[in-house]
Amino acid sequence: MSTDFLIDHRCKSYPLDAAPCPASELGRKGWNVLAGDLAFPLAVLRSSALAHNLAWMQDFAQRKGVTLAPHGKTTMSPELFAQQLQAGAWGLTFATIYQLSVGVEAGARRAIIANQVVCDADLDGLHALLQRHADLRVWFLVDSLAQLRLIEDWAARRKTTRRLDALLEMGIPGQRTGCRTLEEAVALAQAMARSRAVQLGGMECYEGGVARCDSEHDAREVTALVRRVTEVTRQCDAQGLFADAEILLTAGGSAVFDLVVPLLRTQGLSKPVLGVLRSGCYITHDHGNYQRFLKHVEQREGLDASLRPALEVWAMVQSVPEPGLALLTAGRRDLSYDLEMPIPVRWARRGERTEENTPAGWTVSALNDQHAYLRFDAAGAVPAVGDLVALGISHPCTTFDKWRWLPVADDALNVTGAISTRF
C-alpha cells in the first residue's frame, strides 16, 4: 500500500507560507530543524535511531525464538506500522477496533486486540473488517463469562455463524483486566470452547503493571505471573480446549519484555506454541521511563547497549525573564508529561547548525499549555532568546497523540521525510 500523504498549513509547525507537500517529497525542500525552516515547537524523529530500533527488536525476537506484534497505540502511524511489518513483524497489536482499522489499512493481516471487545458497534466493526478482508485474522481478549454472554447475544441477534478468534486473559489482583484465579480461568476457557460465537486460540497477559524498575522485584513478580499463565495453559491443553493447530501465547509490554520470554516458549504441550511479544514503545524508545527500565534489561541480557531514543521535541527559548529561568515554546499541548517532565538533552545557539549536549543541571520544572519552564545554573552556560533546546520525553505514547505529523530527520537534522498519525 502507499503510505504517502499530504502535509500543509493545517498541520502544526508546518510553515504557513509553504505550499502543500507530499511526505515523499519533503526531503527535496532542503529544510533543516536548526535552520528554523519549520516553526517551533517541532516533534522530530531521528531516522538512524528508528532504523536501529526496528532491526534490534526484530533480532531480539528472532534470537529468543518468538514473534513480534508491536503495539500500534504507541504511534498510531500507518507509515511506522508499514516499517514494522516490512522489518519482519508477525503482526500488530491494538487496543480498539478503530486502531485495528488503521493497522489493516496499513497492511496488517494478523492482529491482536489486547483488550476486551464488548459493545455491539465494535463487534459489528470487527465483523465488517473480517468480511472485507478474507486474509485478515484478529484475536481479542475475553476475561469473564459476562463478556462472553454479551458476545454470544450479539452473535444471536446478528444471526452470524462466524466464530471470532479470542484469547483468554489472565490478570493480576489489584491490577487491570483478566481472570484472577486458576479456577475462574479454566471455567471460562471451558465456556469459550463450547461457545458458538468465539473460539479459544490461546492465552494473554500483561506484566507491565507489576514492574517497578527493580530487577529482583520485577523478575520475581513477572515469573509468578508466567507460572500462573503457564499452569492455566497446561490445564486447558490437557482438556483439549484450544481450537487451533498451535497455541498462541502473548505478553510483553515495553518495560520488562525480556522477562516474559519463558511464557512465550512454553514446552511440553500437545500442540506447538506461537509466542508473540507485544512491545510498542521500542520503535522510538525514550529518554526517561523506558530508558531506565532498559538498563535493567541490558544487565539481565548481558548487553552493552540496545535501543536508542528516536523522538524529541525541539523548542525555542522565547524569554529569559530572570536568572536561572528560561521559557520554552513547548508545553502540554506538544509533549508527554504523564510520567515525568520532559528532559533537556541537546541545544543549539541561535543561528548555529550544530547541536551539543545540554549542560548538567538543566531541567524542566513545570509545563503550561504552551510553555516549558527551563531551570539552569545562572553561573554556567546561559540560554538566550532564540536558542533551540531539544526535549527528550518519557513515555512516547502521549507525545505522538499531540501531532498529526512528525518530520523525520537525519543525524545532521536535515528533514528527509515525515510520518502521519491517526489518533
C-alpha positions as CSV (number, residue, x, y, z in Angstrom):
1,M,0.0,0.0,0.0
2,S,1.1,3.6,-0.5
3,T,1.8,5.4,2.8
4,D,2.3,8.8,1.2
5,F,0.2,11.7,2.5
6,L,-0.1,15.4,2.0
7,I,1.2,17.9,4.6
8,D,0.0,21.6,4.5
9,H,-0.6,24.6,6.7
10,R,-3.3,22.8,8.7
11,C,-0.6,20.6,10.3
12,K,1.0,22.1,13.4
13,S,4.5,23.6,12.8
14,Y,4.3,23.3,9.0
15,P,5.2,26.8,7.6
16,L,2.0,28.7,6.9
17,D,3.5,30.2,3.7
18,A,4.8,26.9,2.3
19,A,2.9,25.1,-0.5
20,P,1.3,21.7,0.4
21,C,3.8,18.9,0.1
22,P,3.5,15.1,-0.2
23,A,5.6,13.5,2.5
24,S,7.6,11.6,-0.1
25,E,8.9,14.9,-1.5
26,L,9.6,16.7,1.8
27,G,13.3,15.8,1.7
28,R,13.7,17.8,-1.5
29,K,13.0,21.1,0.2
30,G,16.4,21.2,1.9
31,W,14.8,22.0,5.3
32,N,16.9,21.7,8.5
33,V,15.5,21.7,12.0
34,L,18.2,24.0,13.4
35,A,17.8,26.4,10.5
36,G,14.4,27.4,11.6
37,D,12.8,26.3,8.3
38,L,9.8,24.9,10.3
39,A,8.0,26.5,13.2
40,F,8.6,25.6,16.9
41,P,7.7,23.5,18.8
42,L,8.5,20.6,16.5
43,A,8.4,16.9,17.3
44,V,11.2,15.2,15.3
45,L,12.1,11.5,14.7
46,R,15.7,10.6,14.1
47,S,15.9,8.2,11.2
48,S,19.1,6.5,12.2
49,A,17.6,5.6,15.7
50,L,14.4,4.4,14.1
51,A,16.2,2.1,11.8
52,H,18.4,0.8,14.6
53,N,15.4,0.1,16.9
54,L,13.4,-1.7,14.2
55,A,16.3,-4.0,13.5
56,W,17.3,-4.5,17.1
57,M,13.9,-5.6,18.4
58,Q,13.3,-7.9,15.4
59,D,16.7,-9.5,16.1
60,F,15.9,-9.9,19.8
61,A,12.6,-11.7,19.0
62,Q,14.3,-14.0,16.5
63,R,17.1,-14.8,18.9
64,K,14.6,-15.7,21.6
65,G,12.5,-17.8,19.2
66,V,9.4,-15.7,19.4
67,T,7.5,-13.4,17.1
68,L,6.7,-9.7,17.3
69,A,3.4,-7.9,17.1
70,P,4.2,-4.3,18.1
71,H,1.5,-2.4,19.9
72,G,0.2,0.2,17.5
73,K,-1.3,2.5,20.1
74,T,2.1,3.9,20.7
75,T,2.4,5.8,17.4
76,M,-0.8,5.2,15.5
77,S,1.3,5.9,12.4
78,P,0.5,4.0,9.2
79,E,4.0,4.7,8.0
80,L,5.6,3.3,11.1
81,F,3.3,0.3,11.0
82,A,4.4,-0.4,7.5
83,Q,8.0,-0.2,8.5
84,Q,7.5,-2.6,11.4
85,L,5.8,-5.1,9.1
86,Q,8.5,-4.7,6.5
87,A,11.1,-5.3,9.2
88,G,9.5,-8.7,9.9
89,A,6.8,-8.3,12.5
90,W,4.4,-11.2,12.6
91,G,1.5,-8.8,13.0
92,L,0.4,-5.7,15.0
93,T,-1.3,-5.2,18.4
94,F,-4.1,-2.6,19.1
95,A,-6.4,-1.6,21.9
96,T,-9.5,-0.7,20.0
97,I,-11.3,-1.7,16.8
98,Y,-10.7,1.8,15.4
99,Q,-7.0,1.4,15.9
100,L,-7.2,-2.0,14.2
101,S,-8.8,-0.5,11.2
102,V,-5.9,1.9,10.8
103,G,-3.5,-1.1,11.0
104,V,-5.4,-3.1,8.4
105,E,-5.3,-0.1,6.1
106,A,-1.5,0.0,6.6
107,G,-1.2,-3.7,5.6
108,A,-1.6,-5.7,8.8
109,R,-3.2,-9.1,8.2
110,R,-2.6,-10.6,11.7
111,A,-3.6,-8.6,14.8
112,I,-4.2,-8.9,18.5
113,I,-6.7,-6.6,20.2
114,A,-5.0,-6.6,23.6
115,N,-8.3,-5.5,25.2
116,Q,-11.8,-6.7,25.7
117,V,-14.3,-6.2,22.9
118,V,-17.7,-5.6,24.4
119,C,-20.1,-3.3,22.6
120,D,-22.2,-4.0,19.6
121,A,-20.6,-1.3,17.5
122,D,-17.1,-2.7,18.0
123,L,-18.3,-6.3,17.3
124,D,-20.0,-5.0,14.2
125,G,-16.9,-3.2,13.1
126,L,-14.7,-6.3,13.7
127,H,-17.1,-8.5,11.8
128,A,-17.1,-6.0,8.9
129,L,-13.3,-5.9,8.7
130,L,-13.1,-9.7,8.6
131,Q,-15.8,-9.8,5.9
132,R,-14.0,-7.2,3.9
133,H,-10.5,-8.8,4.2
134,A,-10.6,-12.6,3.7
135,D,-6.9,-12.9,4.7
136,L,-7.3,-11.0,8.0
137,R,-7.2,-12.7,11.3
138,V,-7.8,-10.9,14.6
139,W,-7.6,-12.2,18.2
140,F,-9.2,-10.2,21.0
141,L,-9.3,-10.8,24.8
142,V,-12.1,-12.4,26.9
143,D,-11.8,-12.4,30.7
144,S,-15.3,-13.1,32.0
145,L,-18.4,-15.2,31.5
146,A,-20.3,-11.9,31.4
147,Q,-18.3,-10.6,28.4
148,L,-18.7,-14.0,26.7
149,R,-22.5,-13.8,27.1
150,L,-22.6,-10.3,25.6
151,I,-20.7,-11.6,22.6
152,E,-23.0,-14.6,22.2
153,D,-26.0,-12.4,22.5
154,W,-24.6,-10.1,19.8
155,A,-24.0,-13.1,17.5
156,A,-27.5,-14.4,18.0
157,R,-29.1,-11.0,17.2
158,R,-26.8,-10.6,14.1
159,K,-27.5,-14.2,13.1
160,T,-23.9,-14.7,12.3
161,T,-22.2,-18.2,12.4
162,R,-18.7,-16.9,12.4
163,R,-16.7,-17.9,15.5
164,L,-14.5,-15.0,16.4
165,D,-10.9,-15.7,17.5
166,A,-10.3,-15.0,21.2
167,L,-7.6,-15.2,23.8
168,L,-8.3,-15.8,27.5
169,E,-6.7,-13.1,29.6
170,M,-5.0,-13.8,32.9
171,G,-4.8,-10.8,35.2
172,I,-3.2,-9.8,38.4
173,P,-5.2,-9.0,41.6
174,G,-5.4,-5.2,42.1
175,Q,-4.3,-4.6,38.5
176,R,-6.0,-4.4,35.2
177,T,-8.4,-6.7,33.4
178,G,-8.0,-10.5,33.4
179,C,-9.1,-13.6,35.3
180,R,-7.8,-13.6,38.9
181,T,-7.8,-17.3,39.7
182,L,-7.0,-20.6,38.1
183,E,-10.5,-22.0,38.7
184,E,-12.1,-18.9,37.1
185,A,-9.8,-19.1,34.1
186,V,-10.4,-22.8,33.4
187,A,-14.2,-22.4,33.8
188,L,-14.1,-19.5,31.3
189,A,-11.9,-21.5,28.9
190,Q,-14.4,-24.4,29.0
191,A,-17.3,-22.0,28.2
192,M,-15.3,-20.4,25.4
193,A,-14.6,-23.9,23.9
194,R,-18.3,-24.7,23.9
195,S,-19.3,-21.3,22.5
196,R,-20.6,-20.9,19.0
197,A,-19.6,-17.2,19.0
198,V,-15.8,-17.5,19.8
199,Q,-13.1,-20.0,19.6
200,L,-10.2,-20.2,22.1
201,G,-6.9,-19.6,20.4
202,G,-4.6,-19.1,23.4
203,M,-3.7,-17.1,26.4
204,E,-2.7,-13.5,27.1
205,C,-1.3,-11.5,30.0
206,Y,0.2,-8.1,30.6
207,E,3.1,-7.9,33.0
208,G,3.8,-4.1,33.0
209,G,1.6,-3.3,35.9
210,V,3.9,-5.1,38.4
211,A,7.2,-3.7,37.0
212,R,9.0,-1.3,39.4
213,C,12.4,-0.9,37.7
214,D,13.9,-3.1,40.3
215,S,15.3,-6.3,38.7
216,E,14.9,-8.5,41.7
217,H,11.3,-7.4,42.3
218,D,10.4,-7.4,38.6
219,A,11.8,-10.8,37.9
220,R,10.0,-12.3,41.0
221,E,6.6,-10.8,40.2
222,V,6.7,-11.5,36.4
223,T,7.9,-15.0,37.0
224,A,5.0,-15.6,39.3
225,L,2.6,-14.3,36.6
226,V,4.3,-16.5,34.0
227,R,3.9,-19.6,36.2
228,R,0.1,-18.8,36.7
229,V,-0.5,-18.4,33.0
230,T,1.5,-21.5,32.2
231,E,-0.5,-23.6,34.6
232,V,-3.8,-22.4,33.1
233,T,-2.4,-23.1,29.6
234,R,-1.4,-26.7,30.6
235,Q,-4.8,-27.4,32.1
236,C,-6.7,-26.0,29.1
237,D,-4.4,-28.0,26.8
238,A,-5.0,-31.2,28.8
239,Q,-8.7,-30.7,28.3
240,G,-8.4,-30.0,24.6
241,L,-9.9,-26.5,24.8
242,F,-7.7,-24.8,22.3
243,A,-9.2,-24.6,18.8
244,D,-6.1,-24.1,16.5
245,A,-3.2,-26.3,15.5
246,E,-1.0,-24.1,17.6
247,I,-1.5,-22.3,20.9
248,L,-1.0,-18.5,20.8
249,L,0.7,-17.2,23.9
250,T,1.2,-13.5,24.1
251,A,2.6,-10.9,26.6
252,G,5.3,-8.2,26.7
253,G,4.9,-4.5,27.2
254,S,7.9,-2.2,26.7
255,A,9.4,-2.2,30.2
256,V,10.3,-5.8,31.1
257,F,9.7,-7.6,27.9
258,D,12.6,-10.0,28.4
259,L,11.1,-11.5,31.5
260,V,8.0,-13.0,29.7
261,V,10.0,-14.9,27.1
262,P,9.8,-18.1,29.1
263,L,6.0,-18.0,28.8
264,L,6.2,-17.4,25.1
265,R,8.4,-20.5,24.7
266,T,6.3,-22.9,26.9
267,Q,7.3,-26.5,26.2
268,G,5.5,-29.8,26.8
269,L,2.1,-29.1,25.4
270,S,0.2,-31.2,22.9
271,K,0.4,-28.5,20.3
272,P,3.2,-26.2,19.2
273,V,3.3,-22.7,20.8
274,L,3.3,-19.4,18.9
275,G,4.8,-16.9,21.2
276,V,4.0,-13.3,20.4
277,L,5.8,-10.3,22.0
278,R,3.8,-7.1,22.0
279,S,6.3,-4.3,22.9
280,G,5.3,-1.0,21.3
281,C,7.5,1.8,22.5
282,Y,10.7,0.2,21.3
283,I,10.4,1.9,17.9
284,T,11.2,5.3,19.3
285,H,12.3,4.3,22.9
286,D,12.5,7.4,25.1
287,H,14.8,9.4,27.4
288,G,13.2,8.7,30.7
289,N,10.9,5.8,31.9
290,Y,11.8,3.2,29.3
291,Q,15.4,4.2,29.2
292,R,15.7,3.4,33.0
293,F,13.9,0.0,32.5
294,L,16.0,-0.9,29.6
295,K,19.2,-0.5,31.6
296,H,18.0,-3.5,33.7
297,V,17.1,-5.4,30.5
298,E,20.6,-4.8,29.2
299,Q,22.1,-6.1,32.5
300,R,19.9,-9.2,32.6
301,E,20.7,-9.9,28.9
302,G,24.4,-9.1,29.2
303,L,24.2,-6.3,26.6
304,D,26.4,-3.2,26.4
305,A,23.6,-1.2,24.5
306,S,20.3,-1.8,22.9
307,L,17.6,0.7,21.9
308,R,18.2,4.4,21.1
309,P,15.9,7.4,21.7
310,A,14.5,8.5,18.4
311,L,11.8,11.0,19.4
312,E,12.4,14.6,20.7
313,V,10.6,17.9,20.7
314,W,12.6,20.9,19.7
315,A,11.5,24.2,21.2
316,M,12.9,27.8,21.1
317,V,13.8,29.9,24.1
318,Q,11.3,32.7,24.0
319,S,12.1,34.5,27.2
320,V,14.7,34.6,30.0
321,P,12.8,36.7,32.5
322,E,15.1,36.2,35.4
323,P,18.4,34.5,36.3
324,G,18.1,30.7,36.2
325,L,14.8,30.6,34.3
326,A,14.0,30.4,30.6
327,L,10.6,29.8,29.0
328,L,10.5,27.5,26.0
329,T,7.9,27.4,23.3
330,A,6.5,23.9,24.1
331,G,4.0,22.7,26.7
332,R,1.3,20.2,27.5
333,R,-0.1,20.6,24.0
334,D,3.1,19.3,22.5
335,L,4.8,16.6,24.6
336,S,4.4,13.9,27.2
337,Y,4.1,14.9,30.9
338,D,2.0,12.0,32.3
339,L,5.0,10.2,33.9
340,E,7.5,13.0,34.3
341,M,8.7,16.3,33.0
342,P,10.5,16.4,29.6
343,I,14.3,16.2,29.8
344,P,16.5,18.8,28.1
345,V,19.0,16.7,26.1
346,R,20.6,18.9,23.4
347,W,20.7,22.6,22.5
348,A,21.9,24.9,19.7
349,R,22.8,28.5,19.9
350,R,20.7,30.8,17.7
351,G,21.9,30.7,14.1
352,E,24.1,27.7,14.6
353,R,23.7,24.4,12.7
354,T,25.4,22.2,15.2
355,E,23.9,20.8,18.4
356,E,25.6,19.8,21.7
357,N,24.5,18.1,24.9
358,T,22.8,20.4,27.4
359,P,24.8,21.4,30.5
360,A,24.4,19.3,33.6
361,G,21.6,20.5,35.8
362,W,19.3,21.9,33.1
363,T,15.8,20.7,34.0
364,V,12.2,21.4,33.1
365,S,10.4,22.1,36.4
366,A,6.9,22.8,35.1
367,L,4.7,23.0,32.0
368,N,1.8,25.3,31.0
369,D,-0.3,24.6,27.9
370,Q,2.2,26.3,25.7
371,H,5.3,26.9,27.9
372,A,8.1,24.8,29.5
373,Y,10.0,26.2,32.5
374,L,13.7,25.5,31.9
375,R,15.8,25.9,35.0
376,F,19.5,26.3,34.8
377,D,22.5,27.5,36.8
378,A,22.9,31.2,36.1
379,A,26.7,30.9,36.8
380,G,27.1,28.4,34.0
381,A,26.0,28.2,30.3
382,V,23.0,30.5,30.0
383,P,20.4,30.0,27.2
384,A,19.5,33.1,25.2
385,V,16.3,34.1,23.4
386,G,16.3,32.4,20.1
387,D,18.4,29.4,21.2
388,L,16.9,26.0,20.5
389,V,16.5,23.2,23.0
390,A,15.7,19.5,22.3
391,L,13.4,18.0,24.9
392,G,13.7,14.3,25.4
393,I,10.5,12.6,26.6
394,S,9.3,9.9,28.9
395,H,6.6,7.6,27.6
396,P,6.4,8.4,23.9
397,C,2.7,7.4,23.5
398,T,1.5,10.7,24.9
399,T,3.7,12.8,22.6
400,F,2.6,11.1,19.4
401,D,-1.1,11.8,20.1
402,K,-0.4,15.5,20.1
403,W,0.9,15.6,16.5
404,R,-0.8,14.9,13.2
405,W,2.6,14.6,11.5
406,L,6.2,14.4,12.6
407,P,9.2,15.2,10.3
408,V,11.9,12.5,10.0
409,A,15.5,13.9,10.1
410,D,19.0,12.5,9.6
411,D,21.8,12.9,12.1
412,A,22.5,16.5,10.9
413,L,18.8,17.3,11.5
414,N,18.1,17.6,7.7
415,V,14.5,16.8,7.1
416,T,14.3,13.7,5.0
417,G,10.6,12.7,5.2
418,A,7.7,12.5,7.5
419,I,5.2,10.2,9.2
420,S,1.5,10.8,10.0
421,T,-0.6,9.8,13.0
422,R,-4.2,8.7,13.2
423,F,-5.4,9.2,16.8
